Amino acid sequence: QVQLVESGGGLVQAGGSLRLSCAASGRDSSTYTMAWFRQAPGKEREFVSGVNWSGATTHYADSVKGRFTISRDNAKNTVYLQMNSLNSEDTAVYYCAAGRFLGGVVGATTHAYNYWGQGTQVTVSS
């Protein structure tokens, strides 16, 4: 069992930055692939970014490439999402997720992840 708690969301102006954090706890939590998903009102939950257990492999949605950076600190059992150049389309509830994948790959579908946080709201004002 893995517990995930997100923090760092808030209101930011377009062009600004935020850093989300996801603190993981539970057995072997540092061995899980970690990912960020987001869900805007009236839309399905979508993959944003993910990182494998070692941090060597990362994956980004096309919509955030070059603007967002995912990282993890296994000593702190924490995953980060640095978000720069934010725009109104980034407004959503952001969820942290944990899952296990063979070969150290990073999955991009919701059903592949077993554990989810409660979400943190990110609102970008234009």
Residue, then its C-alpha position, 0 to 999 in steps of 0.5 A: q500500500v502506498q499513500l500519496v499527498e500532493s501539495g504546491g498548487g495554487l493561483v498563478q498568472a499566465g507565464g508564471s511558475l509553480r512547483l508541485s510536490c508529491a510525498a509518498s509513504g508506504r512499503d517500497s514506495s521509492t521503487y514505484t514509477m511515479a506520474w502526474f495526471r491532470q483533470a480539467p472540468g468536463k474533461e477526462r483525466e490526462f497524463v502529464s509526466g512520469v518518471n521511473w523508480s530510478g529517475a533515469t527515464t522520464h516521459y512528458a505529454d506533448s502539451v507540456k514538453g519544454r515547460f514542465t520538468i519532473s524529478r524525484d528524490n528517493a531519499k525524501n520519497t518525494v516527486y516534483l513537477q516544476m511547471n513553467s510558462l503556465n497558460s490557462e490550458d494548464t488549469a486543472v486538478y493535478y493528481c500524483a500516481a504510483g504504479r509498477f511497470l516492467g523494464g523501467v518504462v513509464g506508463a501514460t494511462t490512468h488504469a496502469y497506476n494503482y495508487w492516487g493522491q487526492g489532487t491539488q488545484v492549479t489555476v492559471s489566470s490570463 
